[in-house]
Amino acid sequence: MADRGPAPGSRRGPADPYGLLPRTGLVAPAIAAIALVLVGTVTAALFAGWIPFSFGSKSPTGSGAGGPVLNATPAPSNVVVTDPKANIPGSLVYVKAGNIWIQAAGQAEQLTKAGGASAPAWSSDGKWIYYIQTTAQIGYFAQGNSGPARYTMNVPTLSRISPDGTTNQALLSGRYRKGGYTWFYWLIDPAVSPDGKTVALFSDAPDPTRSDVVLQLYNVATKKLSKPSLSENPPYGHQDAAWRPDGKILLYVQNGRDGQRGVPQIYAYNPATKKASALGAPGYMRPSWSPDGRWITATRQTPEGTDVAILNARTGAEVLRVTNDGGSWAPVWSPRGDAIAYLHIVGQIVDLKMVGLTGSGPSWTVAQLPDVTEYSGLDASSGASWYIPPEQLPATPAPSTPTSPSASPSGPSPSAKPS
């Protein structure tokens, strides 16, 4: 039983160390023969020309002043270093070394131990953390004209775990069988609807030989997947789901290419009408809603790198640039509405940073807060998810239509500027 090289099911490849690139499935048997040899993510990365980060001469402060980056040693894989000055209400979950960690009351604890976990997402009631668990398995699949062969593959499973770690449930396996063949289909980036009944994720199920990785909806009660009829740019598919707090709109990203440059585009899907439309200009991904549904924080991608921005939820127009260091991404809005946490890289070390927001949008005053983690080496592709119990939340209005942005941010801020 031979190992045919790199695991075709790996979430990331050498060309995508930060997990920002689209994942593609096996569109047809002829293409499948190639994809069995190359990691799907690497193939898409080379074809699309996505280079999400540019480091080189970045200074530790992100000023771009030149000189060497901070050469720090990340904490061991079983340690997350937290700053006791970071006042974080509720609980944040994130991933390090393929294990989920939960941080609350200034302490971080490891929730899973087996490795292979990614993309944690809180349920709105705080009872579950949904995530993707991958396990190494043996696949048996066609290899062009030379006949079938055996492969090492990482098979994803949609799972959920209770915050205390006592209950861990496997909900949906990506293992695929057809005839005598065994393979897998992708399950990526779960996002739980506010009512807890539906998990939005991205998959090439039920047949990875005939589909790209696109938005699908998992019914928690029936344990079935359904696929909305949505446009795509084959073979890039979709990624990055985010439910509006009232559950009436689901954001996702449609991947594409412009020459040698990857072009992500946020779309808004209405489950009631089953229609979707582009939101704003291309170049944004990893969206996260404000608690009142009026604003969206997202990753802005440019040839120079990635930064955190805030968009008008009605028009998609950028109203505020939160970071300008070229090495920040995957923002998540606090359920209280007064802070945004995001991943940031210095050298090769990824940590979770946070800014505070005071005032009202789009004229927030942005202030850098103590780092959530320090020199911890978090998994860059997973991002964070934030839960705060209802009794700790302020009263928030129902999602409404924002006016077009006209005001500029009040007061100077070293880490924010209007777009």
Backbone torsions as a table, in degrees:
resi	resn	phi	psi	omega
1	MET	NA	102.6	-172.7
2	ALA	-89.7	144.5	170.5
3	ASP	-87.1	120.0	-172.9
4	ARG	-88.2	31.7	176.7
5	GLY	99.9	-149.8	-173.7
6	PRO	-62.9	146.2	-179.0
7	ALA	-66.1	118.5	-177.2
8	PRO	-63.3	-20.1	-177.8
9	GLY	-90.3	6.7	-178.3
10	SER	-60.9	142.0	-179.4
11	ARG	-72.3	-30.7	-175.5
12	ARG	-131.4	154.5	175.1
13	GLY	-128.4	178.7	-177.9
14	PRO	-57.3	-29.9	-179.3
15	ALA	-84.6	-1.1	-176.4
16	ASP	-141.0	61.3	-175.0
17	PRO	-67.9	-16.1	-176.1
18	TYR	-108.5	6.4	172.5
19	GLY	66.6	26.3	-178.7
20	LEU	-95.8	-6.3	-175.0
21	LEU	-89.1	158.2	177.8
22	PRO	-69.6	152.5	173.7
23	ARG	-107.1	138.2	-179.0
24	THR	-116.6	152.1	178.1
25	GLY	-97.6	-167.6	178.8
26	LEU	-96.2	107.5	-172.3
27	VAL	-76.0	-34.8	-179.7
28	ALA	-154.0	160.2	-178.5
29	PRO	-54.2	-37.4	179.9
30	ALA	-64.1	-42.5	177.5
31	ILE	-70.4	-33.4	-179.5
32	ALA	-59.8	-35.9	-179.4
33	ALA	-61.2	-35.4	177.8
34	ILE	-75.3	-42.3	-176.3
35	ALA	-66.5	-22.6	177.0
36	LEU	-68.0	-24.8	-178.8
37	VAL	-91.4	-39.0	-178.2
38	LEU	-104.9	142.9	173.0
39	VAL	-61.0	132.9	-176.9
40	GLY	-56.5	-37.0	-179.3
41	THR	-64.9	-40.7	-179.7
42	VAL	-65.1	-42.5	178.7
43	THR	-57.5	-47.9	179.9
44	ALA	-63.9	-38.7	-178.3
45	ALA	-64.0	-46.3	-179.1
46	LEU	-65.8	-37.3	-177.6
47	PHE	-72.3	-39.6	-175.6
48	ALA	-85.9	-20.5	179.8
49	GLY	72.1	31.0	-179.5
50	TRP	-79.5	122.0	172.0
51	ILE	-127.9	90.2	-167.6
52	PRO	-73.8	-16.0	-175.9
53	PHE	-131.1	148.1	173.6
54	SER	-135.2	109.9	-173.5
55	PHE	-104.3	-89.9	176.3
56	GLY	59.2	-94.7	-171.3
57	SER	-102.4	16.0	177.9
58	LYS	-63.0	136.6	174.6
59	SER	-84.4	165.1	179.9
60	PRO	-59.6	-23.8	-179.9
61	THR	-88.6	-4.0	-178.7
62	GLY	80.2	12.9	-177.1
63	SER	-78.8	-15.4	-178.8
64	GLY	71.4	25.6	-175.1
65	ALA	-78.3	-6.7	179.0
66	GLY	95.8	177.2	-179.1
67	GLY	88.7	172.4	-176.9
68	PRO	-70.5	148.8	175.1
69	VAL	-77.8	162.8	-180.0
70	LEU	-60.6	124.6	-176.7
71	ASN	-100.9	79.0	-178.2
72	ALA	-104.2	153.9	177.2
73	THR	-95.7	124.0	-179.8
74	PRO	-66.7	157.4	178.2
75	ALA	-63.8	154.5	176.1
76	PRO	-54.6	161.0	-173.3
77	SER	-63.2	-19.7	-179.6
78	ASN	-103.1	20.3	-179.1
79	VAL	-135.0	135.5	167.8
80	VAL	-120.4	125.8	-178.1
81	VAL	-92.7	125.2	-179.8
82	THR	-116.1	152.8	177.3
83	ASP	-93.3	119.0	-178.5
84	PRO	-62.6	-17.1	178.6
85	LYS	-79.5	-12.7	-179.7
86	ALA	-75.1	108.3	-178.3
87	ASN	-91.6	96.2	-174.1
88	ILE	-112.3	110.4	175.4
89	PRO	-71.8	149.6	178.1
90	GLY	72.4	-147.7	-174.3
91	SER	-137.5	134.8	173.1
92	LEU	-106.9	140.3	171.8
93	VAL	-119.7	143.0	179.0
94	TYR	-154.6	-178.3	-173.0
95	VAL	-125.9	136.9	171.6
96	LYS	-135.7	131.2	178.3
97	ALA	51.8	38.0	177.1
98	GLY	74.4	14.7	176.9
99	ASN	-125.0	145.4	-179.2
100	ILE	-83.4	134.3	174.7
101	TRP	-117.4	148.6	177.3
102	ILE	-123.7	129.2	-177.7
103	GLN	-118.4	124.9	-179.8
104	ALA	-152.3	146.2	176.7
105	ALA	52.5	38.1	176.0
106	GLY	78.4	2.6	-178.8
107	GLN	-120.6	143.5	176.5
108	ALA	-115.1	131.6	179.4
109	GLU	-127.4	141.9	179.3
110	GLN	-78.2	127.0	-174.4
111	LEU	-97.7	-38.1	176.6
112	THR	-115.8	156.8	-172.0
113	LYS	-123.6	-17.7	-168.2
114	ALA	-83.5	-10.8	-172.7
115	GLY	76.8	173.2	177.5
116	GLY	81.0	7.0	-179.2
117	ALA	-93.5	150.3	178.6
118	SER	-157.2	163.2	169.0
119	ALA	55.5	55.3	178.5
120	PRO	-70.0	144.7	-179.5
121	ALA	-146.0	122.8	178.1
122	TRP	-67.1	145.6	162.4
123	SER	-78.2	154.8	-173.0
124	SER	-67.0	-21.7	178.2
125	ASP	-90.6	-1.3	177.6
126	GLY	75.6	9.4	-176.8
127	LYS	-86.6	-22.2	-175.2
128	TRP	-137.6	151.6	166.2
129	ILE	-117.5	112.4	178.0
130	TYR	-84.9	147.4	-179.8
131	TYR	-162.1	173.6	175.8
132	ILE	-107.7	125.8	176.7
133	GLN	-110.2	124.2	177.3
134	THR	-108.3	143.8	177.5
135	THR	-132.6	143.0	179.3
136	ALA	-74.4	127.7	178.3
137	GLN	-138.9	168.7	178.6
138	ILE	-97.9	128.6	176.5
139	GLY	-107.6	155.9	179.6
140	TYR	-135.8	109.1	-170.7
141	PHE	-148.2	162.2	-177.7
142	ALA	-63.4	147.0	178.4
143	GLN	-131.8	71.9	179.2
144	GLY	58.5	-136.3	-177.5
145	ASN	-83.6	-7.2	-176.7
146	SER	-88.9	4.3	177.3
147	GLY	88.5	174.7	-177.3
148	PRO	-70.3	158.2	178.6
149	ALA	-147.0	167.5	179.8
150	ARG	-98.6	144.0	-176.0
151	TYR	-137.6	150.1	168.1
152	THR	-87.4	129.2	-177.5
153	MET	-138.8	155.0	175.8
154	ASN	-102.7	110.7	-176.0
155	VAL	-92.3	124.4	-179.4
156	PRO	-84.1	149.7	173.9
157	THR	-135.5	127.2	171.8
158	LEU	-70.3	123.2	-175.4
159	SER	-133.1	168.9	171.2
160	ARG	-147.3	148.7	-177.6
161	ILE	-135.1	144.2	176.9
162	SER	-74.0	152.1	-176.2
163	PRO	-60.5	-23.9	177.5
164	ASP	-88.7	-1.9	176.6
165	GLY	78.7	3.5	-175.3
166	THR	-80.0	-23.9	-178.9
167	THR	-125.1	124.5	179.8
168	ASN	-132.8	119.0	-173.3
169	GLN	-120.4	134.5	171.2
170	ALA	-91.2	123.8	-174.1
171	LEU	-102.7	-41.9	-174.3
172	LEU	-149.8	121.8	179.1
173	SER	-92.0	143.9	176.5
174	GLY	-90.4	8.5	179.9
175	ARG	-68.4	133.0	-174.0
176	TYR	-121.5	131.5	178.2
177	ARG	-128.6	135.7	176.2
178	LYS	-149.9	117.2	-175.2
179	GLY	61.6	-128.3	177.3
180	GLY	-92.9	4.3	-177.2
181	TYR	-91.6	150.5	174.0
182	THR	-132.1	127.5	-179.3
183	TRP	-146.1	-153.5	179.0
184	PHE	-148.7	159.0	166.0
185	TYR	-119.1	151.6	-177.6
186	TRP	-67.0	145.4	166.0
187	LEU	-135.3	116.5	-168.2
188	ILE	-136.9	142.7	164.2
189	ASP	53.3	65.2	178.8
190	PRO	-69.4	145.8	174.3
191	ALA	-139.8	124.4	-172.4
192	VAL	-92.4	132.9	178.0
193	SER	-64.6	154.2	-178.4
194	PRO	-58.3	-29.6	178.3
195	ASP	-85.0	-2.4	176.5
196	GLY	76.2	5.2	-174.9
197	LYS	-90.0	-21.3	-172.6
198	THR	-133.7	137.7	173.1
199	VAL	-113.1	116.5	172.9
200	ALA	-81.8	133.6	175.8
201	LEU	-152.7	-175.2	-175.6
202	PHE	-128.0	130.5	-171.7
203	SER	-156.3	156.1	169.6
204	ASP	-105.6	22.8	173.9
205	ALA	-68.0	159.4	-1.3
206	PRO	-86.0	-9.3	-176.8
207	ASP	-130.9	101.9	-176.3
208	PRO	-67.0	-11.1	176.6
209	THR	-81.9	-6.8	-174.7
210	ARG	-129.7	9.1	-175.5
211	SER	-145.0	152.2	167.5
212	ASP	-89.3	175.0	179.3
213	VAL	-83.5	105.2	-174.1
214	VAL	-129.7	170.3	-179.5
215	LEU	-61.5	131.0	173.6
216	GLN	-137.3	158.7	-176.8
217	LEU	-119.5	123.6	-180.0
218	TYR	-100.9	121.6	178.3
219	ASN	-85.0	115.5	-175.5
220	VAL	-63.4	-34.3	-177.9
221	ALA	-75.1	-47.5	-176.6
222	THR	-87.8	-14.2	-179.0
223	LYS	62.2	32.5	-179.7
224	LYS	-117.6	149.6	173.8
225	LEU	-95.9	143.0	170.9
226	SER	-130.6	150.2	-173.6
227	LYS	-119.1	109.5	174.2
228	PRO	-61.4	151.0	178.3
229	SER	-86.0	98.1	-174.5
230	LEU	-127.3	153.1	177.6
231	SER	-71.2	158.6	175.4
232	GLU	-155.2	169.3	173.5
233	ASN	-113.7	89.7	-176.7
234	PRO	-57.3	140.5	3.6
235	PRO	-100.0	21.6	-167.5
236	TYR	-78.7	-31.6	175.0
237	GLY	69.4	-149.9	-172.5
238	HIS	-128.3	168.0	173.3
239	GLN	-165.8	174.9	168.0
240	ASP	63.3	77.5	178.5
241	ALA	-89.9	147.4	176.0
242	ALA	-153.0	118.9	178.6
243	TRP	-83.8	136.6	170.2
244	ARG	-64.7	147.2	-174.6
245	PRO	-55.0	-23.6	176.9
246	ASP	-91.4	-2.4	177.0
247	GLY	78.9	3.7	-174.2
248	LYS	-89.6	-15.1	178.7
249	ILE	-133.8	137.2	176.6
250	LEU	-120.3	119.0	175.2
251	LEU	-86.0	146.8	170.6
252	TYR	-151.3	169.1	-178.5
253	VAL	-113.4	127.6	172.6
254	GLN	-96.5	124.2	-177.9
255	ASN	-87.3	149.2	179.3
256	GLY	-158.5	-172.6	-177.5
257	ARG	-143.8	140.6	173.5
258	ASP	-126.2	99.9	-173.9
259	GLY	63.5	-120.8	179.4
260	GLN	-96.4	10.0	-174.1
261	ARG	-114.8	132.4	174.3
262	GLY	-73.6	140.7	-176.7
263	VAL	-130.2	98.2	173.9
264	PRO	-80.7	148.9	-179.0
265	GLN	-138.9	122.4	176.8
266	ILE	-74.3	133.5	174.5
267	TYR	-119.8	151.0	176.1
268	ALA	-112.5	120.8	-178.4
269	TYR	-108.7	130.8	177.7
270	ASN	-101.4	108.0	-177.9
271	PRO	-62.2	-25.5	-179.1
272	ALA	-72.4	-45.1	-178.8
273	THR	-92.3	-12.7	-178.1
274	LYS	61.3	30.8	178.6
275	LYS	-118.6	152.0	179.9
276	ALA	-133.2	149.6	177.6
277	SER	-143.6	150.7	179.4
278	ALA	-66.5	143.8	-179.6
279	LEU	-116.2	109.4	176.8
280	GLY	72.7	-160.2	-176.9
281	ALA	-88.4	157.5	174.7
282	PRO	-65.4	165.2	176.0
283	GLY	108.8	4.1	-179.0
284	TYR	-121.5	148.4	-179.0
285	MET	-154.1	177.9	179.2
286	ARG	51.0	57.3	-177.6
287	PRO	-75.5	153.0	174.2
288	SER	-145.4	130.1	-175.2
289	TRP	-77.8	148.8	164.5
290	SER	-73.5	156.0	-177.0
291	PRO	-59.0	-30.2	-179.8
292	ASP	-89.1	0.1	176.9
293	GLY	74.9	9.9	-177.7
294	ARG	-92.0	-18.4	-173.4
295	TRP	-137.2	160.0	179.2
296	ILE	-133.9	130.1	168.5
297	THR	-98.9	141.4	-172.7
298	ALA	-151.1	166.0	173.7
299	THR	-85.9	124.7	176.3
300	ARG	-96.6	123.3	-178.1
301	GLN	-104.0	130.1	175.7
302	THR	-136.9	168.9	175.4
303	PRO	-60.3	-21.6	-179.1
304	GLU	-84.6	-14.7	-178.4
305	GLY	146.3	-153.7	-178.5
306	THR	-130.6	142.3	178.7
307	ASP	-139.8	166.6	-179.7
308	VAL	-95.5	132.5	180.0
309	ALA	-133.7	165.3	173.6
310	ILE	-118.6	133.7	-177.9
311	LEU	-116.0	151.3	169.3
312	ASN	-71.3	123.6	-173.6
313	ALA	-69.5	-19.4	179.5
314	ARG	-85.5	-43.7	-174.1
315	THR	-102.8	-20.6	-174.8
316	GLY	79.7	2.6	-179.1
317	ALA	-71.7	140.8	176.8
318	GLU	-74.6	129.1	-178.5
319	VAL	-113.5	-16.8	-178.8
320	LEU	-158.0	133.6	172.0
321	ARG	-96.5	114.9	-175.2
322	VAL	-80.6	-39.0	178.0
323	THR	-127.3	157.7	178.4
324	ASN	-140.8	37.5	-175.9
325	ASP	-104.7	-9.1	179.5
326	GLY	74.8	4.8	-178.8
327	GLY	-136.4	36.2	179.6
328	SER	-128.0	142.4	-175.6
329	TRP	-163.8	176.2	176.1
330	ALA	54.0	57.5	179.1
331	PRO	-73.7	151.8	173.4
332	VAL	-135.3	129.2	-176.5
333	TRP	-82.4	136.1	175.4
334	SER	-63.0	139.1	175.7
335	PRO	-60.4	-17.5	175.0
336	ARG	-82.0	-16.4	177.5
337	GLY	85.4	0.9	-172.7
338	ASP	-108.8	11.0	-178.7
339	ALA	-159.3	157.7	174.1
340	ILE	-133.0	126.7	173.5
341	ALA	-101.2	148.4	-177.9
342	TYR	-156.7	157.8	176.4
343	LEU	-81.2	146.8	-178.6
344	HIS	-146.3	143.3	-178.0
345	ILE	-120.0	137.5	170.9
346	VAL	-128.2	122.2	-173.5
347	GLY	64.6	-114.7	176.0
348	GLN	-120.8	17.4	-175.5
349	ILE	-108.6	123.8	-178.8
350	VAL	-103.1	131.5	176.1
351	ASP	-135.5	171.9	180.0
352	LEU	-104.3	119.9	177.1
353	LYS	-106.7	173.1	-177.6
354	MET	-151.9	141.0	171.7
355	VAL	-120.5	150.6	175.1
356	GLY	-99.9	147.7	178.6
357	LEU	-119.1	123.8	174.2
358	THR	-121.5	153.6	-175.1
359	GLY	87.0	-163.2	-178.3
360	SER	-122.4	153.0	-177.7
361	GLY	-75.4	152.3	0.2
362	PRO	-87.6	12.9	-174.6
363	SER	-98.6	42.2	178.0
364	TRP	-64.6	153.5	162.9
365	THR	-100.7	126.1	-175.0
366	VAL	-105.5	130.5	179.0
367	ALA	-131.9	135.5	176.8
368	GLN	-70.7	130.2	179.0
369	LEU	-104.6	166.5	176.6
370	PRO	-54.7	144.5	-177.5
371	ASP	-62.8	142.8	177.1
372	VAL	-69.3	-45.0	175.9
373	THR	-128.9	159.1	-178.4
374	GLU	-133.8	123.0	176.4
375	TYR	49.9	39.4	-172.7
376	SER	-97.3	-18.3	177.7
377	GLY	66.4	55.3	179.6
378	LEU	-71.1	159.8	175.3
379	ASP	-71.8	121.7	-169.9
380	ALA	-74.6	-21.3	-173.6
381	SER	-87.2	-11.9	-170.1
382	SER	-94.5	-31.9	-176.7
383	GLY	70.4	-170.6	-176.6
384	ALA	-126.2	162.5	174.0
385	SER	-135.1	145.2	-167.9
386	TRP	-127.1	129.9	175.7
387	TYR	-127.6	134.8	174.0
388	ILE	-129.9	129.1	-179.5
389	PRO	-59.5	148.4	-176.6
390	PRO	-55.1	-35.3	-177.7
391	GLU	-68.8	-13.3	178.3
392	GLN	-101.7	5.0	-177.5
393	LEU	-100.6	143.0	171.9
394	PRO	-74.8	160.9	175.3
395	ALA	-65.8	130.3	-179.2
396	THR	-123.2	143.0	177.8
397	PRO	-71.7	160.5	175.1
398	ALA	-66.2	154.5	178.7
399	PRO	-54.2	134.6	-178.0
400	SER	-136.7	171.9	-178.5
401	THR	-85.4	119.2	179.6
402	PRO	-75.2	154.0	172.9
403	THR	-75.9	162.1	177.9
404	SER	-64.4	138.7	-177.4
405	PRO	-65.4	134.8	178.0
406	SER	-136.2	-24.5	-177.1
407	ALA	-89.2	153.6	175.1
408	SER	-97.3	157.5	178.0
409	PRO	-56.5	135.5	-178.6
410	SER	-83.3	129.6	176.5
411	GLY	81.0	150.9	179.0
412	PRO	-72.2	149.8	176.4
413	SER	-145.3	129.4	-177.5
414	PRO	-71.8	-14.3	-174.7
415	SER	-119.0	10.9	-178.8
416	ALA	-147.3	150.2	174.2
417	LYS	-155.4	152.4	176.6
418	PRO	-70.1	150.7	176.3
419	SER	-90.5	NA	NA
